[in-house]
Amino acid sequence: MRWTRSLIPTLKEEPAEAEAISHTLMLRAGLVRQLAAGIYVYLPLGQRVMDKVNGIIREEMNRIGGQEITMPILHPAELWQQTGRWTAIGEEMFRLQDRGKRQMCLGMTHEEVIAWLAAREIRSYRDLPQIWYQIQTKLRDEARPKSGILRTREFLMKDSYSLDRDEKGLERNYELHKEAYGRIVTRCGLSCHVVESDPGMMGGATAHEFMAPSEAGEDEVALCERCHYSANVEMAISRPRSPVFPEWPLEEIATPDARTIEEVCRFLNIDPALTIKSLLLVNCDGPLLALLRGDQRLHERKLARVTGEVRPAHRDEVVASLGAEPGSIGPVGVKLPIIADESLREGRYVVGANKSGFHLRGIVPGIHFQPRWADIHQTKSGDGCPHCEGSLSIERVIEVGNIFKLGTKYSTPLKAMYLNEAGEERPIVMGSYGIGPARIAAAAIEQHHDELGIVWPPAIAPFQLHLLPVNVRDQKLVELAEAIYTQLTRERIEVLYDDRDERPGVKFKDADLLGLPLRMTVGTRALKEGMVDLKIRKAGEEVQVPLSEAVARAHTILSHLSD
């Protein structure tokens, strides 16, 4: 590709609207342009990166027996209504009506369509197992699109679906996908954690996520270096530190003007871990009380798995339910449902007395009140690992892929059945597996960049080599660069040929910004001494090689970089 015939609109300045490093560098390197909030145009270099990622994905999916199909983006509402997700999914789904006033939606995911297809094409156990996949556009009406292509309203997704006779077959295909995803992210140059996750709206019993460490990530994972336990914080189990519990007698104590945990602890001169934080929340059944240690934070997703979706109670609801102002409420004598965090099973605590300006000291959960126990606290750095004596660390990550064991959640309502060996009708057992090509590209930039620009992993770089003649007004230099360009392309090396009439400094800065694995500079030394410069972008290492060896050396270096 010759630069003068290409669309590569690099930018010198950092765009004001960019948030993540990947967003900034993709805009500056001319990979993408934003059409609207969360909607992007992929320019030629960006498209080449996406094609490279998609090529790796296809190879690995085909390797495990996947068959590529293409499903529509526009779905009839009836499919989603049959599975219950039409009403379960909120405003994130794009909904519309066709000219016949039939309800339709734009696909966020394709479980319903796959189950519909399987119901018509799978008849017998002999037709199973199957793996069907696609690389297709998805649409989600994100409330807050941000961080460039990391959180968008329109995005590309590789989603695959396994169809099996039973749970044993599902487990086999689940492991095949887990291994395939591991190879995909490794080949794309990413470091990733594979963590337990919440199935969420997808449903099913088991789910894992592929998380690329990055400060730009919106997710957090808990990790144990000792036993390699890993989980999304939404699922992570931890052992909070154990405080030393005093042998307090049960008594009511005055705590004037102490409403928050911090104020109570300062007034009583005690560790926040010796207090119980009482939160009045409201779900579809009415108010309930959630209890945590005073040094912990509630994880709302964990609580929602126990109680359904909740919201904080308003002040008047607190007073009406407990007879006290916020800041003095507690679980003793309460008739409401109580959900207590598992860490409260032992110890004596200070709690609100449901009486303004007073607290109770010496309260023992399970004796002075009877809760329902659940893990509802948010794991934090320093908490104990649930599986060993190690401690957990929290790391910010980008989710690039996820896998789900769906079971029969979709096959049963959509009547995707097969006949077993005995001629009995059974529901097909399904798995769902998604991976985001754009997220892989953005995560690669987040993990591989420096102060000068992108440092592309070789497998997904838009080109392998940046050919840079320093002065295109010198005819002899141009003739030499053209000859090298011809040789490189003949050797099937992907070359970006910077044939612009620009100052050398501009070209070098753009070369560093674009971050191709290898740069070949053809300057005056090439004419006078027969030498060209080769620079490896990642290492910053630069070597001079004879013209006669330049193409061969480039080939060797690129081969080593790709290993």
N, C-alpha and C positions, 0 to 999 in steps of 0.2 A: 504494500500500500504506500503510495506517495502522499506525503502530507499535503502538498499543494492541490491535490485532487480530492481531499478528504474533508469531512466535517469533524474537526477536533478543536472546539472553541475553548481553549484553556483560559483561565483567569489568573491575574497576578494577585489580586486582593482576596481576602477571605470574605465570602458572602455573609452579610449581616444576619440572614435568616437561618444560617446553618447552626445546628446544635452539636451533634456528634461529630467526631473526627472523620468518620466515614462519609457523613453528609457533606462536610466541608471539602474533602478531597475529591469526592465524586463530582461535585459541581466544578471545582477548580480544574480538574483534569479533563473536563468535557465528556464525562460518561453519561450524565443524565441532566435533564432540565425538568423543572416542576411546572405542570400545567395548571393544577389547582391543589388545594389542600389534600395531601395524601394520594395524589395522582401524578405519575411521572412518565416522561418520555425517555426511552433508552436510546442514546445516540450511538453511532457506530462502534466506538470502543467499548461502551457499556454492553452493547448487544453481543459483541465478541466474547466478553467475559461470561455473560449468561449462557451463551452457546457452549463454552468450555465446561461450565458447571453442569449444564444439562446433559452434555455428552458423557461425563463421568457417571452421572446418576443413571442414565440409560444403560451403560455398560454393567453397572453393578446390579440393577434391577433385572436385566436379562440374564445375568449370571445365576440368579436364584430362581429362574424359571418364570419371571414376570412377562406378561404379554401386554403390549401397549395398546390402549384404546383412546378414544376421545369422546367425552360426554359433554352434553350441552351446558351452557352457563345459565340459560333460562329454564326454570323448573315450574311445573304446575303445582299449585298449593296443595292439591290433594295428597301428594306423596308425604309432604311434611306434616299434614294434618293427621295422617294415619299413624305416624310415629309419635305424635304429640309435640313435636318440636316447633310447629307453627305458632303455638301460643307460648311455649316455654322460652323461646328465644325472643329477646326484647327488641330494642330499636336498632341493634346492630345489623339486622337483616334488611336488605333493600327489597321492598315489596311494590308491586304494580298491578295494574289490570290491563288485559289486552282489549282490543276493540269490541270483543264479545262480552266484556265485563267479567271475564274469568280471572280469578286471582292467580297471580304468578309471583315468583321471587327470583332474585339473582343468587346463584349458588355460592354459599360460604364454604360448603363442603359437599361431598357427593355420596354419603352413606345411603340415603334414600334411593338415589338413582341406581346405585350398584345393586341394592336389594331388589328393586323393581326388575332390573335386567336379569339377575340370577333367577328370579321367580319364573321367568319365561324361557330361560335357556338351560337351566340345570334340572334334570329329571331323576337321575339315578346316582347311587353312590359311586358308580363307575365314572361319572363326570367330575368327581372331586379327587384331589384338591385342585384349586385354581388360584392364580395370582393375577389380577388385572390392575394395571396402573395407567395413569395419564400425567402429562405435564400441561396444566390448564390454568387459565385465569380464574381467580376467585375474587369475590367482592364482599367487603364488610364495611358497614358505615361506622367507622371508628369515631368516637366522640372527640378525641384529641390526637389526630395524626401528628407524628413528630419524629425527629431523628432521621430525616431523610427516608430512605427505602426500608428502614427497620420497622416502621409502624405506619402502614398505608391503608388506603381504602380499596385500592385495586392492586392485586399482587399475583405473582406466578407461584404455583405450588405443584410439586410432584406428590400426588396422593395415590396410594395403592391399597388394595383390598384383598385379603385372603379369604377364601371360601373353603371350609373343611367340614368333614363329617362329624367331628367330635372335638372335645377339649384337647385331646392328645395331639390331633392334627394342628389345631390352633397354636399350641405351644411350640411345635416344630417350626411353623411359619413365622411365629413371633420372634423366635431366636434367629431365624434366617434373616429377617429384616433388621434385627438389632446388629448382627454382624455386618450386613451390607451397609447400613448407615455408618457404622464405625469406619469401614473402608472408604466410603464417600468423603467423610469429613477429613480423614487423614490424607487422602489423595488431593483434596482441595487445600491442604496446608494448614488446617485448623487444629488447635488443641481443644478438646471437648471433654466435659464430664457427662456421663450417662447417669441420670438420677431418677429416683422414684417420683411420680407426679400424680396430681389429681386428675382423674378422667374428665371432670367438669361436665360441660354440656354434651360431650361425646358419649358419656355413659360407659358401662363396662366395669370389669373388676380390677384390671391392672393397667397401668400406664407408665411409660418412661419418657423422659425428655433428653434431648441432646443439647447441652448447654455450653456455649463458647464463652470463656471468661473475657469480660470487657467491662470497663467502667461505664460504657454507653448502654449496658443492658438494663432492662426494666425488671428483670427477675432476680431473685437471690436463691442461692443453694447453700445448704449446710454440708460441710465436708469434714471427715475424720481422716487425718493422715495415717494414723496407726492401723486401722482395720479397713480403710477405704470405703466406709459407709458414706453414702451421698444421697441427698434428697432435696427436692424443692422445699423451700421453707413452708409452703402450704401443706406439706406432708411430713416434714421433718419431726422426728421425736427426739427429745433431749432430756437430760437429767440436770435440772437447775442445781446450783450449789446449795448445800444444806446449811442453814444458819444454826447457831447454838440457841436452842429454845429455853428460855427461863421457865422455872416452875411457878408460873403465875397462878394465883387463885382466881376463880371467876369473880369479877367485880365490875361495877360501872364506874367510869372515871370521867370527870369533867374535862373537856377539851375546848375551851372557849376560843372562838375565832380560828379554829383549826379545821379546815374543810378538805384540803387536798392531802394526799399521802405524804408529800414533803412537809407540809405544815404540821401534821400529826406527829411524824417521826421527829421533827425538830423540837416540838413541844415535849414529847415523852422521852427524847434522847434514845431512840431505838433504831435498829436496822429496818429499812423498808421491807425486807424479806420476812419480818415478824408481823406484818399487817396483811389484811385481806382487802383487796380492791373490789368493791361491789358495783356492778354496772347494771342498771335497769334498762332492758331492751324490749322491743316489741316485735313479735312476728305475727303471722296470720291468725294465731290462736289467742293473741293477747300479750300482756306483759310477762316477762320472765327475768330472773336474776342470774347474771353470769359472774362467777367469782374467780379471781386470780390473786396470786401473791402480789404484794405491793410493789415489788421490783420487776414485775413482768408486764408485758403488753398483750392485749387480746389479739388473736389472729382471727379475723372475722370469717374467713373461708373455712377454717377448721370448725368454728362454732356453727356455721351455716350447714355443714354436713350433719350436724346433730339436731339442729332446731329448725332448719329452713332459713330463708333470708330474714335478716333482722335489721332494725334501725334503732338508733338511740331514742330513748323516751324523752319527751318534752318535760319541762319543769313541772307543769301542772299534772302530768301523768305520774311523775315521781311522787308528788305530794299525795295524789289521790290513791295511789297503790300502797304506799308505805308510811304515809302520815308524817313524813319528814322532808326537810330540804335536801337537795343533792349535797353530798359531802358528809352526811351523817347516817347514810343508809347502810343496812347490813342484813344478814340472812336469818338472825335469830327471831323466831316467832312469826316468820313470814309464811303466808299461805300460797305464795306463787311457786311455779316450777323453778327449781334452782339447779344450775349447771355449774359444777365446781371443777377447776383444773386438777389433774392428777397429782400435781406437786403439793396439793393441800391435804393429802391423805394422812400426813404425819405432822405433829406439832401443835403448839398453842399460839393463838394469834390475837391481835387487836382488831376489832371490827366496829363498824358504825352501829350505834344503838337504836337507830330509827327514832332518834330524839335529838333535836338540834342542840349542838354544843356538847354532846356526850358520845363516848365510845365504850365498848365492852372489852375487857382484857381477860385473857385466859380462856378464850373460846376454842373448843376442840371440834373440828369438822367431823361429822359422823356421829357425834354425841349430842352436841347442842343444836344441831340441825342436820337434816338428812338430804343430801344432794344427789343428783345424778352425776357420775364421774365421767370426765372426758378430757382428752388432751386438747386444750384450747389456747395455750400460750404460744407466743411467737418465739421460736428458737433464736438465740443470740450467740455471738462469739463468746467462747469461754464456757458454755454449757457442756456438760458431760455427754459423751457419745452413748447412745442406748445399747451398743453392742460390745463395747470394750471400755477400758479405763482411760482412754484418750479423751481429748476435748475437741469440740467442734469449732470450725472457723466458718464465717459467712463470706461468700464471694458473689459479686455482681456478675451477671451472665446475660448473653443473648440466646434465646431459644431458636435453634436452627432446625430442629426436627422433633417429632413426637410419634410414639407408637402406642396403640390401644388394643386391648383385648375386648372386643365388643360383645362376644358371645352371640346370643340370639335376640339382642335388643331391637335390631332392625328387621331381621329375617322373619320373626314371628308376626308382627303387625302387617308386614307387606307380603306375607305368605310365600316367602322364599323357602320352599321345602324340597326334599329329595326322598326317594324311596331307598331304604336300607336293604341289606341282603335278605331280610325276612319279608320284604315287600311292605314294610311299615313306613308311614310318612313321618319324617323328622325335620326340624328346622335346621337350616344351614348355619354353621358356627362361623362367625365373621371376625376378622381383625382389620383395623384401619391404621394406615401408616403415612404420615405426612412429612415432607422436608421442603424447605424454602430456598430455592436457588438464589434469590436476591438477598436473603438474610445470610446465606453462606458468603456471597461476595462482599457484603458490608462487614461481616464479622472478620473476614480475611484482611480487610483494610484496617479494621480496629486493632487486630493483632500484629499486623505487619506494615508499619509505617515509621517514618522518622521525621525530623524537623524539615526535611526537604520535600517530602511527598510520600507517595505510595511505594511499597516494596512488595511487588506481587509474588506470591508463590508461583513457581514456574508453570504448574499444571493449568492454572486458570488465568494467566496473564493474557491480555488481548493479543500481544505479539511476543515472540521470544527475544528478538534482537532489535535494537534501535540503531540504525545506520545514520551517522551524523557527519556529513561533509561540512567543514567549518566555513568554506567560502565558495558559494556556487557561482560567483562571478569569474572564478578562475577556471577557464575551459578545460585545461588539462586535469585539474582536480575533479571536475564534474565527470569527465570521461572515465577517470579511475574509479570514482564512486559508482558510476553506472555499471562498470564491469564487475565490481564486487557485488552489487545488488543482483545482477544476473546470476552470478555464481551461487550466492546464498539461496535465491529462490529455486535454482536448479537442484540444490541439495535439500530442498523441502524445509528450509528454515523460514519461519514466519517473520517477515521483516517489515518494520515501519521505517520508511526511507524519508528522512527529514530533508527534503529538497527545497526548503524555503530560503528566500533571500533575506535572512535575518542575521543580526549580530550573533557571534558565537555564544556570548553570555546568555542571550535569550534562549537559544537552542539547548544549552546545557541545563538551564533551570527547568525548561519544559521536560527534558529527558528525565531529570531527577523527580519531577512532579508525577509523570506518568508511571515511572517505576518499573519499566520492563527489565527482565532478569539480566540482560547483557547489553552493553553499549559498545559500538565500534565507531571510533572517531577517525575520520580521514582528514588529515591536516597537511601542512606544508612539509612535515617530516616524511610523509608518504612519497612525495615527489623527490625530495632531496636525498633521503636515506633508505627509501623503500620500506618504511615501518608504519604500522598503524597501532592505535591504542585500543585495548579491550578493557572494559571496566565492568566488574560484577557489581550489580546494584546493591545486593544485600550486604556483602562484605566491605564494599567500598574499595576493594582491591583493584589496582590498575596495572596492566602489564603491556609492554611493547612487543609486538611480534612482526616478523618479516611479512611483507605482502604475500609472498608465495605460500605462507602457512596460515594466513589469517582465517580463511574459511574453515579449514580443517580444525584449527585451534578453537574457533567459535563452536563448531559442532561438538568437540570433545567437552568443552566447558559446559555447554547446555545439557549434554547427556549426564554429566556429573551432578549438575544442579537438580535434575529431574529425578535422580535416584532417591 
